[in-house]
Amino acid sequence: MKIGVLRESDSNERRVALVPETVERLVKAGHEVFIENSAGLAAGFPDQAYENAGAQTVPSVEVSKSVDIFVHVQPPTVDEIKALKIGCLMVSMFNARNDASNMSLLASAGVTAIAMELVPRIARAQRMDALSSQASISGYKAALLAANALGKYLPMMMTAAGTIPPAKILVLGAGVAGLQAIATARRLGAIVEAFDVRAAAGEQVESLGAKFIHPPKSEDAEGSGGYAREQTEDEQHLQRLFIKEHLADVDALITTAAIPGKPAPILITTEMIDAMRPGSVVIDLAAESGGNVEGTTPGKIINMNGVSIHGPINVPSSMPFHSSQLYSRNVMALLDLIIDKKDKTLNLNLEDEVIDATCIVHLGEVRHKFNS
């Protein structure tokens, strides 16, 4: 099959959907790969690396006209959708839960679409789980952002001038991003506490050397797919009271709580920020979906009573080499599932649990409806 990659049109996106390592595997499997000129340059992959792997580097118009399968990172623009060949397949992050108009456009264009963000969290689909691979990058970077913004050492330092105690970091949410933030902060020598509404997360937190804090006698909030369920107002109120008790001696707070297809829950109010020490730092990884912290501004750093609140966006793009590498491997695992190895043709078995969950548009029909 002919597989193509276009350069991401978002100027803030540095990732690329396929890296040379994956291209080489596809070419060896008998496929032709077309890469738009300079598509991987911002991620650290020059055209020559793709050509050495067996790909053809060509202008965007040639990619659009030639290929059977497009691979993308960000949702395609209207112009990109209009340029697609009728009957082709596009694999991308589509933000499908929140952008019905994009799905309708894809259906009208006669394009089949597979949304990488909808890969189910089941054992056989782990290699395809792009949300988890990118969340891990975000968690790692959040700990580094906190360390960089904090005017203190993270580890304990014993010097001739005396001993400096370690910094204390609180992580809210112990999903993939939260666990990676915990692990990274611990490696940097900080004392780490972590909160999650799912009691089952405690064992994972403690295995990383952090202290798990959980409201006593609270109802477990385990949802589907490893996510937390949406909380009632009473539950949120009790959680905020509990979290506030732990904020007074925290140097850095990292928030990672998210609910798929819904705005991020507000875990930290402005009143709770007042309980933090001046000079402390907040990294709100949920900034793009509304933020876990009241007052978070996506893409900005604001100061609230001496506390700096960071709302980073598209964090995986800030580490484009490895985030592209991981995403590319996720895509490769999915392509292995949907391409027949013998005759090299597309085999979309919609009865397969993974394909059914991720195939949002097929044969001019929007297959999944989401309540945004």
N, C-alpha and C positions, 0 to 999 in steps of 0.2 A: 504494500500500500504506500501511497504518497502522504507523508506526514510533514506538516509545516509549522513554523513558529514565526510570529510577527513580533516586532519590537513593541514593547508596552507603550501605549500612547500617553499614559499619565506621566507627566514630567517628574513626579515625585516617586515613581516606581522604578527601582533599580534591579529588581529580580528578572530572571528570564525563565521561561517555562521548561526548556530542555537544556541540559548542559552537555558538553562533549562526551563525557563518560557514558551517558544514556544514549546519545546519538550513535555512538560506536556499537552499542548493543543492538539498536534497531537496524542499523545497516547490516550487521552480521546476520541478523534474522531474516534478511531479504527485503527490507523496506527501503524506499527512497526518502531522504530527509532534506527539506528545504528550509533554510534559515534566512530571515531578512538580514540584510547587511547591518552590522553593528548591534544586532539584537541582544547579544550577551556581553557587550563591552562594559557596561556600567556594573555588571556583576563580576567582572574579572575574567571573562571568557572572550578573547578576540576571535575574529573571523577565521584566522589561520588555524586555531584550535579545532573549530568545527570542521574545517576542510580536511584537516589531518585525521579527523574521526570518520570521514566519509560523506559529510553533508555537502550540499551545494549552497553557497551564500549568494542570494539574489535580491533584487529590489522587491518591495512589498507587493507590487501589482502582480509579479510573477508567482509569488506565494499564494495570493488569493485565487488566482486562476487555475493553479496546478494541483492543489492537494485535496486529498479525501478526508484527512483529519487535521484540524487545527488544534494547537495546544496553546493555552494562554494562562496568565496569572490573574490579572484583574478582569472584571466584567468587560466585555467588548463594548465599544461605542456604537452609536446608531450607524455611523458611516462604515465601520468595520463589519457590522452585521449585513448591511446592504451589499457589501463587496464580496460576501461569501458565495461560494458555488452552491447552487440548489442541490440538496441531497447529501451535502457534506456533514461531518460530525465535528462539533466543537467541544473540547474538554477545557474547563476553566473554573475558577471561582466566580459564581454568578450573582452572589448575594440574593439567591432565589427567594429566600423567606421574606425579603423586604422590597423586591423590585419586580412587580408583576408586569410592568410595561416592557421590560427587557425580554421577558419570556414570551409575551405576545408578539414582539417583533421577530424573535427567532422562529416562532411558529409560522408567521406570515412569510418569512424568507425561505421556508422549506428546509430548515436546518435542524438536525438532531443535536440536542445539547445534554451534556453530562456535567453535573455540578459537583466539583471536588469537595465542597464544604458539606455535602450531604452524605458522604460515605458513612455508613452505619458503624457504630462502635461495637463490632463483634470480632471475635478472634481471627477469623479468616480474612478480614479486611484491614488488619492493623497496618500492613505494608502500604496501603493506599490512603491512610488517614492523614490527609494534608492539614486539617485543622490542628491536629496534635503536633505534627512536626513543626508547624509555624508557631504554635503557642509555646513550644519549648524554647525556641529562639527568643520569643518575647520575654519569657520569664528570666532567662539568662541575662538579657540586656537590661531588664528592669533593675536587677541587683547592681549592675555596673553603673546605671544612671544614678541610682541612689548613692553609691559610693562616691561617684564623681561630684554630685551636688552637695554632699554632706561635708561640712568643714571640719571633719574629724577622721581619725584612723578608724578602720573597722576592727582590726585585731587588737588584742592586748599587746602593748609595747613596753618592754622593760628597758629603760635607758639610764644613763648616768645621772640624768636629771630627775629620775623617779619613774614610777610605773603609770602608764596610761591604760585605763580600763577599756575593755572592748565596747564597741557600739552595740546598741540593741535595736533589732529590726523586727517589726510585726508584719506578717504577711496574711492578708485576708483572702481566703479562697485557696483550697489545696487541690485544684485540678492540675492539668499538665503544666500550665504557666506558673502557677503558684508553687508547685513542687520543685520546678527548676529554679525559681527565684530563691527558694529555701536552700537548695543544695549549693547554689553559687554563693549566696551570702555566708553560708557556713564555711565554704572553702576559703573565703576571704577573711575568716576569723571572727565574724560577728556572732553575738548571742541572738538566736532567732526563736520567736514564738509564732505560731500559726493558728488561725481560726478558720473553721469551716462548719457549715450547718449540717454536713453529713458526718455522723459519728464514725463511719467506716474509714474516713480519711485520716483518723488519728494514728493508726498503725503506720501508714506511709510517712506521715510527718515525723513521727518519732524515729523511724528507721534512718532518717537523714540527719539525726542529731539535734532536732529542734523540739521545742516543747509545744504540745498540742493543747489549746485552750478551747473549751466548749461549755456553753451554759449548762449548769446542772439541771437535771430533770426536764430538759427541753426535748421536744419531739423531733425524731430524726427526719431530715428533709431530703432523703435520697430520691432523685427523680429517675427518669429513663436515660439510658445511654451514658451513665456515669455522671450526668449533670445533676445539680440541685434543682428541686422543684421550686416553683414560684412561692414566695412566702406570704402569709397573711399579714395585715397591718399590725396586729397584736404581736405576732412573731418578730416582725422587723423592729418594733419598739423595744421589746425585751432584748433583742440582740444588740441594738445600739447602746442600751444601758450597760450591757455586759462588756462590750468592746471599749466603751468610754473609760471604764475602770483601768484598762491596760494601756491607755494612751499617754498618761502623764510622764512616764519614764522612757518613752520610745524615742529613738533618734531618727528612725526612718520607718515609714509606713508604705507598704506595697499592696495595692488592691488589684484583684484579678477576677472578681466575680462576674459571671455572665450567664444569661439565660438565652438559648438559641431562639432567634426570631423575635425577641422582645428587648425593650430598653434595659440597660444594666440597672440592677437594683441600687438604690442609694443606701450605702452602709455607713457613711460618715457625713454628719451634718455640720454646718458652720459652727454650731454650738460645741460640737465635739472637737473641732479643730482648735477652739479656744483652750481646750484642756491640754494641748500639746505644748512642748517647750519651744520658745523662740529659737530659730536656727535649725529646727528639725525639717525633714523633707518628706513629701508625699509623692509617690509615683503611681498614677492612676492608669493602669493598663486598659481599663474599660472606657477610656475617654471617647473613642469613636462611636460607641453605642450609648452615649449619654453620660457615662462616668459613674463610678461608685462613690464619688465625693461631691457633695453639694458645692457648686461653684467651679468645678473643673471646666477649663476651656480647651477644647481639642486643639492640639498643636501649639499650645502656649504654656508659659510658666507664669503663674500669678502668685502674689504674696498676700497672705492673709494673717494678720497679727504676728508677723515674723516667721510664719511657716510657709515654705515654698511648695506650691502644688503644681506638679508637672502633668500635663495631659498629652503624652506622646501618641502619635498616630502612625499607623503602618510600620510598626516597630520591626517586623521581619525584614523590611526593605533596607533597614540600616545595617544589616549584616547580609548583603546580597549574595556573597559567594556561597556560604553554607545554606542559607535559606533556599536558594535556587537549587542547590545540589539535592537537598532533602525533598523539595517539591517535585523535582524531576524524577526522583526515585519513586515517589508516590504515584506519579502519572504513569511511569513505566509499569508498575505493578497493575494498574488499572488496564492499560493497553494489553498486557498479557492475558487479562481476563476476557476482553471483548474482541480480540483478533484471533481468528483461527490459525493455529500454528502451521497447519499443512498447506492450505491453499491461500493463506495471507489475505483473507477477506474478513470483513466486519461480521461479527456474530453477536448481535445484541439479543441475548436471551432475557426477555423481560420478566421471566419467571424466576430468574436468579435474584436473590435477596439484595445483593449489592447493586446490580444494574437497575432493578426496579426502584430502589431508593434514590439513586443518583440521576437517572434519566428523566429530566424535567420536561423536555420537549421531544416529540417524535412524530413523524409523518403529519406535520402541520397541526399537531394537537399539544396543548399544554397539559401534561400528565398529572401534575401536582398543584393543588391549590393550598396556599398558606394564609393563615390569619396573621397579618403583620400588626 
